[in-house]
Each structure stands twice: as C-alpha cells, then as structure tokens.
C-alpha cells in the first residue's frame, strides 16, 4: 500500500493539483438579449491602437478635400453616402484583408470598431454594397482617390518622414481576374466561341499558339499574357509600378500599365516626372534592379531628369559606342561606390510594399476588370500602406 501525498499527486499534463482548490460558480449563458445597450467606443478602443493614428491622419486629409468633394457632388438631389465614409471604408478593406465590398458592408453592420472609424452611428442604417459601384466612376471622373493618395504623401513629406533625395523604382505583375479561357482570337466571331450552356465552357488549347498580337481576352481586353521569368506560366496580367523613398519605404507614387515588357522603364520616367511636378522635389538618386539597365533609360535619367541612377549592370565591360554605352560605362564605375551599395540595400524596401499590397491587400489577383479600376485600388491600397507605416513611425518616434 502506497500513501500519496499532495506533493506527489501531480497530473501527467498541466499544472499540479494544489491542496486548496478555488471554487467558482457556474455562469449563466442563457441570458435574455437586452433591448437597449449603451457603449462608448472611445473607451473600448485601446489608447495605443494603430487605427487611432490612421483615423486622425485620414480625417485631416479628408477635411482638406472638402472643396474637392463639393465640386464633385451636386447641391440638389437625393442624399447619398458621404465620400469620406466610402474612402475610409475602403481603407478598412485594405487594412483588414476584407475580400469584397459586400463582405465589407456586412462587417460594417455589426463591427463597432469599423463604424467608429468611418464615423457611422451605431444605430444608423447601413448602406448597400452598390454604393461603391455608383461612386466609383465619380471618383475616377474627379480624381478623388488619386488626390487622397497625393495628400497622404504630401503630409509625409511635410513631416519629414519621407526622404527628399533618394528613391527607388520597381515593377511587378498584377494577375487579372479574367480566365485564360477568355483569351480568344481577335478575329473570331462571337457565335464561334465555345459554350456548353454555362459560364465555364470546355476549351482545348492543345496545338494552338496564343499571342498578344493575335488574341485578346473577352472579359478584360486590356490584360496581356505575361510571365515573371523563364519557366514561369504565362498569365493574363497588368503591370504595377511604384516609386518609393529609401528612408522608410513610403510609397510616393504608383501606376498600373500594360504588361508589355517595356512598361517598367517608360512608367518609371513618368512617375519621376510626375512626382517632381506635383511636389516640387528634385530626386538626387534612383535605385532599381537589373531590369532597368538599358543605356537609353540611364542616359534619360542623367541628362533629361538630372538624376543619378543606381542600377546594376550585368556585363563586366561595355564594348558599344554612343551616349547609351557611355551611360552604361559610367554606371559600371558607379557600382564601386558606397552610395551605390547603400541604395541597393535600401531598394529592397519596395518588396515590402508589393508583398503587403498583394498578400494582405489582395492585389495579387485583382478582383476588378478594367485598368482604371485597378488604378483606383492601387492608389487606395498604397494610401493604406502609407497610413499604417506612418502610424508605426509616429508611435516609435
């Protein structure tokens, strides 16, 4: 016979059984729902919650756009949804990875945090998801989303969170929502397109050569077949391009263009010119990857834009002649400097922007058809990225 003491009586898993166990009264889970409920969202939200800083900055930007909103909307007619609430709701969609606008409206119906962020009363009737569809063309016609993004960038520049001298350009592929089955010959009559009586017909592409010159998507005509690299599948895509600053990786401009293989260098020049014209800032250096090593692009940066490029050259020596070859030779000599090494190290911050916009933001395979709609989404997602990063920088300052 063995005598077991309290010290030796230990369970195999979990905490040891103490000598005195504390008693609890079983709670009652079958409570009647209250008819009235009083809650203060300001008290329930933690003081250090990132949404506080994001909301404050977004409200300041939207307050400065009051005159722009007045010009975009009529003074007479049926009352609509405030554009400030729509823009802040779309910011929530990016910040919390909400897959669709219908799911966003459902979350706004019951989530007090979301209602507080969008300045919606807890007992107010929620609008329909078609409100985003009805206002999307108005936003595009008056450039409201683009102006919102530019004002966020301007606030970061004024508060000196963004660099005024050193920048980075890069591009990526954005997969279209259109299916590969919609990629049909341009001269094919509509009655000859395959159809099984449903939305997903059986299509056999065996032995057929599909090219952008001869084929086009019937769902998204602006999408083009493109691949990320050798051995990668060709998908219907658009090309996304971003200009960031090297200090904290804030997005200064973003554009969506055709995925044709030449859009990276052309769009990079457009982004640099547009940024200089909007914010009156002359960049000193611009870093990029080896996809931008073309001599014409390097010469344009040096001569036309007065910017020093920091681009890796794959060749060990340049044997050609002309101004393009001379620009590549200067870049080869510049690759041995410390400034080039620092720019290439900071250049990797652009991958954080693309990774955040594609994975949490949902821009890996965009859910909108039409390049102008994708451009709106890119502006909003980049603004959400900047606001979130500025909130963290302000908290750690």
GIFENZI-V32923 format. One record per residue. N is the residue number from 1. RES is the residue in one letter. NEAR is the number of other C-alpha atoms within 10 Angstrom. D_FIRST is the distance of its C-alpha to the first C-alpha in Angstrom with 1 decimal. Layout:
N & RES & NEAR & D_FIRST
N & RES & NEAR & D_FIRST
This chain:
1 & X & 3 & 0.0
2 & X & 4 & 3.8
3 & X & 6 & 6.7
4 & X & 9 & 9.7
5 & X & 9 & 13.0
6 & X & 11 & 16.4
7 & X & 10 & 17.6
8 & X & 10 & 15.0
9 & X & 12 & 15.3
10 & X & 14 & 18.4
11 & X & 9 & 20.0
12 & X & 7 & 21.4
13 & X & 6 & 24.9
14 & X & 7 & 26.7
15 & X & 8 & 26.1
16 & X & 13 & 22.8
17 & X & 13 & 21.8
18 & X & 11 & 23.1
19 & X & 10 & 21.9
20 & X & 6 & 25.1
21 & X & 7 & 26.4
22 & X & 6 & 30.2
23 & X & 6 & 31.4
24 & X & 6 & 34.5
25 & X & 5 & 36.8
26 & X & 6 & 37.6
27 & X & 6 & 41.2
28 & X & 6 & 43.9
29 & X & 6 & 45.3
30 & X & 6 & 47.9
31 & X & 6 & 50.6
32 & X & 6 & 54.2
33 & X & 7 & 56.3
34 & X & 6 & 58.5
35 & X & 5 & 62.2
36 & X & 5 & 63.0
37 & X & 6 & 61.3
38 & X & 6 & 62.4
39 & X & 9 & 61.3
40 & X & 9 & 62.8
41 & X & 14 & 62.5
42 & X & 11 & 63.5
43 & X & 8 & 60.5
44 & X & 10 & 58.1
45 & X & 14 & 59.3
46 & X & 11 & 57.9
47 & X & 11 & 60.6
48 & X & 9 & 60.1
49 & X & 11 & 60.1
50 & X & 17 & 62.5
51 & X & 21 & 64.3
52 & X & 16 & 65.7
53 & X & 19 & 67.7
54 & X & 21 & 68.6
55 & X & 19 & 69.9
56 & X & 14 & 71.8
57 & X & 17 & 73.6
58 & X & 22 & 74.2
59 & X & 16 & 75.7
60 & X & 13 & 78.0
61 & X & 20 & 79.3
62 & X & 22 & 79.8
63 & X & 12 & 81.5
64 & X & 12 & 84.0
65 & X & 16 & 84.7
66 & X & 12 & 85.9
67 & X & 10 & 89.5
68 & X & 14 & 88.5
69 & X & 18 & 86.6
70 & X & 10 & 89.6
71 & X & 10 & 91.9
72 & X & 16 & 89.6
73 & X & 14 & 89.3
74 & X & 10 & 92.0
75 & X & 9 & 92.8
76 & X & 6 & 93.3
77 & X & 7 & 91.4
78 & X & 6 & 88.0
79 & X & 8 & 85.2
80 & X & 10 & 82.8
81 & X & 13 & 79.6
82 & X & 11 & 79.9
83 & X & 18 & 80.1
84 & X & 18 & 77.9
85 & X & 16 & 75.0
86 & X & 16 & 75.5
87 & X & 20 & 75.5
88 & X & 22 & 72.4
89 & X & 22 & 70.6
90 & X & 21 & 71.5
91 & X & 25 & 70.0
92 & X & 20 & 66.7
93 & X & 24 & 66.9
94 & X & 24 & 67.1
95 & X & 19 & 64.5
96 & X & 12 & 61.8
97 & X & 15 & 62.7
98 & X & 18 & 63.7
99 & X & 14 & 65.0
100 & X & 13 & 68.0
101 & X & 18 & 70.1
102 & X & 14 & 69.0
103 & X & 13 & 65.4
104 & X & 19 & 66.6
105 & X & 21 & 68.3
106 & X & 14 & 65.1
107 & X & 16 & 63.1
108 & X & 22 & 65.8
109 & X & 18 & 65.5
110 & X & 13 & 61.9
111 & X & 12 & 61.2
112 & X & 19 & 62.2
113 & X & 17 & 62.0
114 & X & 19 & 64.6
115 & X & 21 & 66.8
116 & X & 18 & 66.8
117 & X & 22 & 67.8
118 & X & 22 & 70.7
119 & X & 14 & 71.8
120 & X & 16 & 71.2
121 & X & 11 & 70.4
122 & X & 18 & 67.1
123 & X & 9 & 68.9
124 & X & 9 & 71.7
125 & X & 9 & 72.5
126 & X & 16 & 71.6
127 & X & 14 & 74.3
128 & X & 13 & 74.4
129 & X & 15 & 73.6
130 & X & 12 & 77.2
131 & X & 15 & 78.2
132 & X & 19 & 77.2
133 & X & 11 & 79.5
134 & X & 10 & 82.4
135 & X & 15 & 82.3
136 & X & 17 & 81.6
137 & X & 13 & 85.3
138 & X & 13 & 86.4
139 & X & 19 & 84.1
140 & X & 15 & 85.6
141 & X & 10 & 89.2
142 & X & 15 & 88.9
143 & X & 14 & 86.5
144 & X & 20 & 84.0
145 & X & 19 & 80.9
146 & X & 19 & 82.6
147 & X & 17 & 83.9
148 & X & 20 & 80.4
149 & X & 25 & 79.1
150 & X & 20 & 82.0
151 & X & 18 & 81.5
152 & X & 23 & 77.9
153 & X & 22 & 79.0
154 & X & 17 & 81.8
155 & X & 16 & 79.3
156 & X & 18 & 77.2
157 & X & 17 & 80.4
158 & X & 9 & 81.5
159 & X & 8 & 78.2
160 & X & 10 & 78.3
161 & X & 19 & 75.0
162 & X & 24 & 77.0
163 & X & 17 & 79.0
164 & X & 16 & 82.8
165 & X & 15 & 83.4
166 & X & 21 & 80.9
167 & X & 29 & 80.0
168 & X & 28 & 78.5
169 & X & 26 & 79.6
170 & X & 24 & 77.6
171 & X & 25 & 77.5
172 & X & 18 & 75.0
173 & X & 23 & 75.1
174 & X & 24 & 74.2
175 & X & 21 & 73.5
176 & X & 28 & 75.6
177 & X & 18 & 74.2
178 & X & 22 & 76.7
179 & X & 14 & 75.6
180 & X & 18 & 77.0
181 & X & 16 & 78.3
182 & X & 20 & 80.8
183 & X & 23 & 82.4
184 & X & 20 & 85.5
185 & X & 17 & 89.0
186 & X & 13 & 91.3
187 & X & 9 & 94.1
188 & X & 10 & 92.0
189 & X & 9 & 93.2
190 & X & 9 & 90.6
191 & X & 7 & 91.1
192 & X & 7 & 90.1
193 & X & 12 & 86.7
194 & X & 15 & 83.7
195 & X & 12 & 82.3
196 & X & 9 & 80.0
197 & X & 7 & 80.4
198 & X & 7 & 77.5
199 & X & 7 & 76.7
200 & X & 12 & 75.1
201 & X & 13 & 77.7
202 & X & 11 & 77.2
203 & X & 13 & 79.0
204 & X & 9 & 79.5
205 & X & 10 & 80.5
206 & X & 6 & 80.6
207 & X & 6 & 83.8
208 & X & 7 & 84.9
209 & X & 8 & 85.5
210 & X & 14 & 84.7
211 & X & 14 & 86.2
212 & X & 17 & 86.8
213 & X & 9 & 90.6
214 & X & 12 & 90.6
215 & X & 19 & 87.6
216 & X & 23 & 86.4
217 & X & 21 & 83.5
218 & X & 18 & 84.6
219 & X & 17 & 81.8
220 & X & 20 & 82.1
221 & X & 16 & 85.5
222 & X & 18 & 85.0
223 & X & 29 & 81.9
224 & X & 25 & 82.5
225 & X & 22 & 80.6
226 & X & 23 & 79.1
227 & X & 16 & 76.3
228 & X & 11 & 74.4
229 & X & 8 & 75.0
230 & X & 7 & 75.5
231 & X & 7 & 73.2
232 & X & 9 & 72.3
233 & X & 10 & 73.2
234 & X & 14 & 76.3
235 & X & 19 & 75.6
236 & X & 27 & 77.8
237 & X & 27 & 77.5
238 & X & 25 & 79.2
239 & X & 24 & 79.2
240 & X & 25 & 77.8
241 & X & 23 & 79.1
242 & X & 24 & 77.9
243 & X & 25 & 79.3
244 & X & 25 & 76.8
245 & X & 26 & 77.1
246 & X & 27 & 75.3
247 & X & 16 & 73.9
248 & X & 16 & 71.2
249 & X & 25 & 71.8
250 & X & 28 & 73.4
251 & X & 26 & 75.4
252 & X & 25 & 79.1
253 & X & 23 & 80.5
254 & X & 22 & 79.4
255 & X & 20 & 81.5
256 & X & 25 & 81.1
257 & X & 23 & 83.6
258 & X & 19 & 84.4
259 & X & 22 & 82.3
260 & X & 15 & 85.2
261 & X & 11 & 84.2
262 & X & 11 & 86.8
263 & X & 17 & 85.4
264 & X & 22 & 83.3
265 & X & 20 & 86.2
266 & X & 12 & 88.5
267 & X & 24 & 86.0
268 & X & 25 & 84.9
269 & X & 18 & 88.6
270 & X & 12 & 88.8
271 & X & 19 & 85.6
272 & X & 23 & 86.9
273 & X & 14 & 90.4
274 & X & 13 & 89.0
275 & X & 18 & 86.6
276 & X & 14 & 89.4
277 & X & 11 & 91.7
278 & X & 10 & 89.2
279 & X & 12 & 87.7
280 & X & 9 & 90.5
281 & X & 13 & 88.3
282 & X & 17 & 89.4
283 & X & 20 & 86.5
284 & X & 14 & 86.7
285 & X & 21 & 84.4
286 & X & 26 & 82.8
287 & X & 29 & 80.0
288 & X & 22 & 79.4
289 & X & 17 & 78.0
290 & X & 12 & 80.0
291 & X & 16 & 81.1
292 & X & 23 & 83.6
293 & X & 21 & 85.3
294 & X & 16 & 88.5
295 & X & 19 & 91.5
296 & X & 15 & 93.2
297 & X & 18 & 90.2
298 & X & 26 & 90.0
299 & X & 22 & 93.7
300 & X & 16 & 93.6
301 & X & 20 & 90.9
302 & X & 14 & 92.9
303 & X & 11 & 96.4
304 & X & 10 & 96.2
305 & X & 16 & 93.1
306 & X & 14 & 93.2
307 & X & 20 & 89.5
308 & X & 20 & 88.0
309 & X & 27 & 85.8
310 & X & 28 & 82.6
311 & X & 24 & 82.2
312 & X & 20 & 80.9
313 & X & 20 & 83.5
314 & X & 11 & 82.2
315 & X & 10 & 85.3
316 & X & 8 & 85.6
317 & X & 10 & 89.4
318 & X & 14 & 91.8
319 & X & 10 & 95.0
320 & X & 11 & 96.7
321 & X & 8 & 99.5
322 & X & 8 & 100.2
323 & X & 13 & 98.6
324 & X & 16 & 95.4
325 & X & 18 & 94.9
326 & X & 17 & 95.7
327 & X & 23 & 93.0
328 & X & 26 & 90.5
329 & X & 18 & 91.6
330 & X & 13 & 91.1
331 & X & 21 & 87.6
332 & X & 20 & 86.8
333 & X & 9 & 87.9
334 & X & 18 & 86.0
335 & X & 16 & 82.7
336 & X & 10 & 82.6
337 & X & 10 & 82.5
338 & X & 9 & 79.6
339 & X & 13 & 80.6
340 & X & 21 & 80.1
341 & X & 15 & 76.6
342 & X & 13 & 75.6
343 & X & 21 & 77.1
344 & X & 20 & 75.3
345 & X & 12 & 72.0
346 & X & 19 & 72.6
347 & X & 25 & 73.8
348 & X & 17 & 70.3
349 & X & 20 & 69.8
350 & X & 24 & 71.8
351 & X & 14 & 69.0
352 & X & 13 & 66.8
353 & X & 19 & 69.4
354 & X & 21 & 69.7
355 & X & 15 & 65.9
356 & X & 19 & 65.3
357 & X & 22 & 68.2
358 & X & 16 & 67.2
359 & X & 12 & 63.4
360 & X & 17 & 62.6
361 & X & 26 & 66.3
362 & X & 20 & 66.6
363 & X & 24 & 69.9
364 & X & 20 & 68.8
365 & X & 17 & 70.2
366 & X & 20 & 72.4
367 & X & 17 & 72.5
368 & X & 17 & 76.1
369 & X & 16 & 79.2
370 & X & 16 & 82.2
371 & X & 20 & 82.5
372 & X & 15 & 83.5
373 & X & 16 & 80.3
374 & X & 22 & 78.2
375 & X & 20 & 80.1
376 & X & 22 & 79.1
377 & X & 23 & 75.5
378 & X & 26 & 75.7
379 & X & 22 & 77.3
380 & X & 23 & 74.7
381 & X & 27 & 71.7
382 & X & 28 & 73.3
383 & X & 27 & 73.9
384 & X & 25 & 70.2
385 & X & 23 & 69.2
386 & X & 23 & 71.5
387 & X & 27 & 70.4
388 & X & 17 & 66.7
389 & X & 18 & 67.4
390 & X & 23 & 69.6
391 & X & 21 & 66.9
392 & X & 14 & 64.5
393 & X & 12 & 67.3
394 & X & 12 & 68.1
395 & X & 12 & 64.4
396 & X & 7 & 64.1
397 & X & 6 & 67.6
